[in-house]
Amino acid sequence: MGLWTRSIEDRRAFRCLFCLAMLYGLASWLVYTVLHMRHVLPLGPDAPLDRFSEARAVDHVRQLTVGTGGRQVSILPITITISIRSVSFRVLEGSPGLELAAQYIKSQLEEIARNAGPSYRIEVEESLVSGSFSMYFLHHRVTLHYRNHKNVVMRISSNISEEHDSSFLVNGHYDSPLGSLGAGDCGSCVASMLELARLIVDSKWVPPQPIIFLFNGAEELFLLGSHGFITTHKWRDTIGAFIDIEASGSGGIDLVCQSGPSSWPTRVYAEVAQYPMGNSVAQDFFGIIPGDTDYRIFAEDYGKIPGLDIIFVLGGYFYHTSFDTVENLIPGSIQGRGENLIRLIKEFSNSSVLLNEAKNSRKSGKILESDERAVFFDYLTFFMVLYSKDLAVILHTLPLGILLLVPFYLTFPTTALGSFLGAIVDVLKGMLFHFSSLILAIILPVIAAVVRLLFTQYSMSWFAHPFLAFFMFVPCSLVGLLLPKKLWSIKEETYYWGAYGLYVVMTMVYAISGLSGGFLTYIMSLSMVLAWLCFSLCKRSFGPQSLRSLAGYVVPLIPCLVYSVYYGGFLTQFVIEKMGMMGSLPQPYGYFVPDVIIAAVIGLVTGWSVGPILPVTSQWLARSSIINFLLQITVVVLALASQLFPYSTSAPKRVVFQHTFVTADSSKIEESSYGFSVVDSNGLNFLFYNSPDASRWLLNNSILSFEDKYLSDRSSWVATYPVSFLFTGSLKFPAKENEILEHYKIFPSLSILETVPLSEHGQRRIHLELHLGSLSQIWGTAINITGPLANWSFADSTLPEPQTVSGGPPSYICRLTGKSHENWTFWLEANSSESLHVDLAVLDQYLTTSASELKSLFPDWADVTAYSTFFSSYEF
């Protein structure tokens, strides 16, 4: 009889598990559709002229990528003529893509201006920007000194507008990173802006206040284009609000990642965006992501201009790789972005607040306390909820009031003190019980991840198969959720109010800490109250063991559960994609880090997606048969995952390849070497083991070994500082020394122009000249100074705090970028007679024939960013 009863209960448990799996499966399908913009219909090239068309924008992306061959900054001294779309431009030889892109953008804007009617006043101009400043980037201080970077600016206004009218800025950059065509980052941004400018004119809408489109040409070089505009341009003081559009991937949802300094831009977005996408949690955690955007320049560092930072955040596999092509753009993404942006432009331009912001926000730098950042979140891009932090304090406290009444509810009508205290203890017991379930939901997947890695040769097997990560870790996370209920008994009502109480406490912790993520647990707690009321009614009609009663609890929670899956699914996909460039990971423990992070994230997401239904469903599911079934799935999928390769052309591995030339003077090579590094947990041994052709080529058909003599430290990568802090280990191998002389005859060098004594104790000012030789594809120059440096001519003669590279002495590092026919000149001040040591590293995009051949030997799943560095050292 007991076996028969258990069999019935097991069948009922599996029916419950199947129904819940169907529910979460449908929710996951809906979320996938939304995240990949399948619900947005892209308009074709023949769409009405008064509509935004993705096809027209994609055509611009194609011209900016295929038509230019890359838009990296370089110094290019010789002019040639190139034709694109039957329009001829005079550009500079070597890597003409950036200049060609600027000319293409300008030609398109001029065509739009020619088509504008008499109601418009349209100005199109190119501006060369120069400047010098210091900033923190990737948690390291870097000084930037630049000259002659080109911005293209368009101002659309009415024919009665004045030069100093308050204006609205739309910013995007047209340069691309090293080794990338930049279709997503940020050809998609430029294309959207061109289509928006056309749409404004062709729709005959005359903006009440001027609209400025800034196509800046140096974002990838640490936000130089936006800095040059906001510090030097004649329209900089007219800007009352802005939108920065960016891409950290090839499409998907166009997320509002940052907003401020006030809540006004977010309120406008929430009111008018057709596909609202964003939540305030993104801003709380944006700083931990390795990177930055022009938003920082406009809203934080060089002004308090209200604005929005809107970013493509999915498709991160292709971000800053050669796979960032038109073909890999996610369809529907640009259409959704464009339809949002045109509405925002119109609303901002019509806003009376815009008239005051240019005068108040930026000049005073003050934000009214009542207008601080808000709490906001979208619901599957269908609508957005927004409320102030003051209102959030009130709303998020309401569930606490219910929680305080729970002991009275549980003991009613008894009024004895002992019963009341017992009810409080029961609630605390339920909170601890639910907390242990959520913790185990994270711990068990982490243990599974670590155990699997002990028996495999590589990590991140889920990287190219993101769906696999869910099958690997969700079942064992569910085991963690059910295990406390299996091991210890607890009354259903006690468990429910304990879970509710835990979410209330978490909401209050968010509120007290000043973070904006409390809306998720707030939604959970309110939804659980409604679900419990329905469940209580259903139990009276159908009994506690009926599936209909269970449905009475789960159905009211569906909107909350779907949002949890949406929120969690996006977070998991985003983190998986970013694991391919998460940065320096010391071995051997770094090998485990990505898998542990993904296991923990999926455990966390499973906990908040399933947690609200757990107090009721665990009565059905916490059975040995269910737990054994979930564990069997975990073992099978983990074993299968160990057989899958972590990379593909759809999820490439990032490899950095540096051909270094150490020069003794302007015409002599002392040493030449090939350097390699990676930016994820599968190190160089993994790379070369799976790249046998490249390995044999490096050591003349010998077996590649990883002896200490091939190791190199971070100081050899100073040309890419501070990005080099993301590199995981590095190796260098000997290379041909004189092959470069076939292309370049003169190498970069530093020379003294004048030394001016400042005291009798050795204090002196050294005037130096930097000659870049015959290099023609220079991306940037890094100067690393150690010794008794007291001041320099960079950053308005302001010396920042020193940095440390590879445990060496304190360093002062400045990056120089920009093209000119004149040499760089600057001065350094020493405060003693001790010598100043200066390392010069010049990054050039040219590769020798041998280096190009070596690069081609790596498999297609490896995205190799390759360049040459010319390194020299001096004592002054």
C-alpha positions, 0 to 999 in steps of 0.5 A: 500500500505504501509503495502504491501511495508513493507511486501515485505521489511520484506521478503527481509530482512529475505531472507538476514538474512537467506543467511547470517545465512547460510554463517556464519553457513558454516564458523562455521562448517569449523572452528569447523572441523579445531579447532578439527583437523578433517582435519588431518588423524591419522596414525595407528600402522602399518603406515610406520616406516618413518612416525609419527604415532598417534596410536603409540604415543597414545599407549605410552600415555596409558602406561604412564597413565593406566600403571602407575596410575598417575605420581605425585611427592612423597617421597617413601622410600620402593622399590618394583618390578612392571612390565609393558609391560613385563619389570620389574622395581624396583620402590618405594612403595606408588605412584610409577607412576612417577618413573615407567614412568621415567623407561618406558621412559628410556627403550624406549629410550634405545631400540631406541638407540639399533636399531640405525645404526653406523651413529648415536651417541646416549646417554641416561641418567638419572639425578637427579637435585637439586636447589633453586630459587625464582619466581613470579607465579600467581602474587605472589612471591614463593621461591622453594627449591628442590632436587633429581627430575629426568630428563631423557635426550636423545641426538641424533647426528651423529657419528662425532659430538663433545660434545660441538656442538650446539644443538636443545632442545625438552622439555616436562614433564612427571609428572602429577598434583595432582589427574590427570592421565595426558594423555593430560598434558603431557603424550601426549607430552612425547608420541610425543617425544618418537615417534619423537625419534624413527622416527629420527632413523627409517627414517635413518635421521642423524641430522647435529646438535645434538637433545636433548630430555629432559623428565623433571620430575617436571614441575607441581611443578613450573618448577623445572625440566627445572630449574635443567637442564638449571642450572646444566646439561653439555649440557646446554651451547650447546643449540642454540634453543628449542621447549617446548611442553605443553598441557592446554587441551586434544588436538585441535590446537597445538598453538604457544603461545609464541615465542622469544626472537627473531623472528627466531624460528617463521620464521622457524615455518611459513616456514615448519610447515605442519599445522601452528597454532599460532598468535602473539596475544596469546603472548600479552595476555599469562600472564593473563592466570593462569599458566606458562610453561618451556618456561619461564625458557629457554627463559626468566628467565635463558637464552635468548635461542630462542624458541617456546612454543607450546601448546594443548589449547582445551579440557581444561575441562579435564585439571588438572582433573581425566578426563584427560584420553586417551579416552578424547584425541582429535583424529588427534591432536597428528598426527598434532603435530608430523608432525609439530615437525619432520619438525621443528626438521629437519629445526632447526638442518639444520639451520646455525643460530643454530650454532651461537645462543648457543654462542651469544643469551644465553651468551650475553642475547642481541637481535638485534633490527632488529630481535625482535618478529614478527607479525604472524597468521595462516589461518585455519592451511592452511598457516601462514603469518609472517612479522617483526614489522618494516614491520608491521608499514609500512603495517598497515599504508597503510589503513591510507593513504587511509582514508586520501584520503577519504574526497577528494574522497567524494567531488570530483570534488568539491574543496570547503573547506566547502564540504571538511570539511563536508566530514570529519565530515561525516566520523567522524559521521560514525566512531562514528555510527559504534563504538556505534554499536560495543559497543552495541553488547557487552553491550546488551549480558551483560545485558541479562546475568545479567538479566537471573542470577537474576532469576536463582539459578546458573551461567555458564549454558553454561559451559557444552553446549558451543554451547548454549552460542552462541545461548544465546548471538549472537542474542542480540549482532546482535540487538546491531549492528542493533539498531543504524541504526534502531534509526538513519538514516545515508547514506550508503556511510558515514556509510561504510567509518566511519566503515573503518575509525574505523578499521584503527584507531584501527589498528594504536592503536595496532601499537602504543601500541606495541601489535601484534593484529593489523593484524585482523583490518588491514585485515578487512580494506583492505578487505572492500576496495575490497568489496566496489569496487565490490559493487559499480560495482554491484550496477551499473549493478543490482541496490542498492536493489538487492541481487546480489549487496549485494552478490557483497559486501559480497563475497569478504569479505568471506576470512576475515569473515571466518578468523574472525569466526575462530579467534573468535570461538577459543577464545570463546571456549578457554575462556568458558573452562577456566571459570571452573578454572578462580580463586577466585571470591568474592561473591555476585558479583563473581557469575555474572563474568563468564556469563558477561565475556562470554557475552562480549567475544561473543559480541566482536566476533560477532562485529568483525565477522559481523562488516565489512558487517554491513554498507551495510547489515544494510540497509536490516536488521535494521527493527523492524521485524528482531529485534523482531525476534532476541529478541524472539530467545534471550528470548527463549534460555535464558529461556531454558538455565536456565533449563540446568545443568552447569556441566557433566562428559565432563565438570566437576566442579573442587572441592578441598578437603583437610583433615587437621591434626593439629599436636602438636608434631611428634606423636599427633593430636590436630585437624582434619578437612575436608576443601572444596573449588572450583575454579569457580563462583558456590560456595560451597552452589551450590556444597553441594546442588547438592551433598546431600549424601556428605552433609548428611555424613558431618553432620551425616544426618543433613541438611547442613548449611553454618554457620560462624563456618564452614568458613575458610580462605586462610591461612589454604590452605598454602600447595598449595600456591600460587595456593590457591589464585585461590580458591573461598571461603572455608568451613571446617568441623570436622573430626575423629582425630585418624584414620590417626594413623592406617597408619602414626605413626610419623608426620612432625616436625621442631626442632632446631639443633643450635642457633648462636648469631650474636649480643647482640641485639637478632640477631641470626641464627637458624639452623633447621631440618625438619623431615617428619615423616613416611609420604610416599606420600609427594607431597610438603612442604610449610614453612610460616615464619613471624616475624623479618626474615633478611635472610635464606639459601634458594635461594642462601641466598637471601630473596625475598619481603614478601607476605601477606596471608589472610590479615596477617602479611608479610610472607616469603614462601618457598616450599620444594620438592624432595625425600631423606632419609636425613632430610631437614636442613636450617637456618633462621636469625632473626634481633631482639629478637622477635620470628620467627613464622613458619607454616609448612604444608606438603601435602601428597597424602594419604587419610584415609578410611573416607576421601576416602568414603566422596570423593566417595559420590560426583556426577560424574560431580564433579572432586574432587582433594583430599589430606591430609595436616599435619599442625604445628606451631612453635616459634623460 
